[in-house]
Amino acid sequence: MNVYFVTMQRLVANLRRAYQEGRPDKRLRIYTQPKLLICDEVGYLPLDGRRELLPDRVGTLRTRGADHHVQHQLYQLGNTLR
């Protein structure tokens, strides 16, 4: 399976730079081609009003506080996959 991992801060910074350079479609293809996009650290740091960089076609992101139980399950899954 084609998977791409990026932090939210990196994703927003890359999209901001792509918009400034006039090539947002090229950067968006990087994030929309994989079957699975893992966007880590969502909600850890403020986006500083840069939500406009996330296009409507990507969809609405809803974030909640990290659930300890889910974190533990992901940790166990990570150990299993190693």
C-alpha positions in Angstrom: 0.0 0.0 0.0 1.3 3.5 -0.9 1.5 5.5 2.4 2.8 9.0 3.0 3.7 10.4 6.5 3.9 14.1 7.3 3.4 16.3 10.4 0.6 18.9 10.2 3.1 21.7 10.7 5.2 20.4 7.7 2.1 19.9 5.6 0.9 23.5 6.2 4.4 24.9 5.7 4.8 23.0 2.4 1.4 24.2 1.1 2.1 27.7 2.1 5.4 27.7 0.2 3.7 26.0 -2.8 1.0 28.7 -2.9 3.6 31.5 -2.7 5.5 29.9 -5.6 2.4 29.4 -7.6 2.4 25.6 -7.7 -0.1 24.4 -5.2 -1.5 21.6 -7.5 1.9 20.0 -7.7 2.3 19.9 -3.9 -1.3 18.7 -3.4 -0.7 15.8 -5.7 2.0 14.6 -3.3 -0.5 14.5 -0.5 -3.5 13.1 -2.5 -1.8 10.3 -4.5 -1.1 7.9 -1.7 -3.8 5.4 -0.6 -3.1 6.5 3.0 -2.0 9.9 4.2 -0.8 9.9 7.8 -0.9 13.4 9.2 0.8 13.4 12.6 0.8 16.1 15.4 -2.6 17.5 14.5 -3.6 19.9 17.2 -0.3 20.0 19.0 0.7 23.4 17.7 -1.6 26.2 16.5 -1.8 26.7 12.7 -1.6 30.5 13.1 -4.6 31.2 10.9 -3.3 29.1 8.0 -6.4 26.9 7.7 -7.0 28.6 4.3 -4.1 26.6 2.9 -6.1 23.4 3.4 -8.3 23.2 0.3 -12.0 22.2 0.6 -11.4 19.1 -1.5 -9.2 17.6 1.2 -12.2 17.6 3.5 -13.0 18.8 7.0 -10.5 17.9 9.7 -11.9 17.4 13.1 -9.4 17.1 16.0 -9.9 15.9 19.5 -7.6 15.5 22.4 -5.5 12.4 22.2 -7.2 9.4 23.9 -4.7 7.4 26.0 -6.4 4.1 25.1 -6.1 4.8 21.4 -2.4 5.9 21.9 -1.7 2.6 23.7 -3.3 0.5 21.0 -1.3 2.4 18.3 1.9 1.8 20.3 1.1 -1.9 20.5 0.4 -2.0 16.8 3.7 -0.3 16.1 5.5 -2.9 18.1 3.7 -5.7 16.3 4.7 -4.3 12.9 8.4 -3.9 13.7 
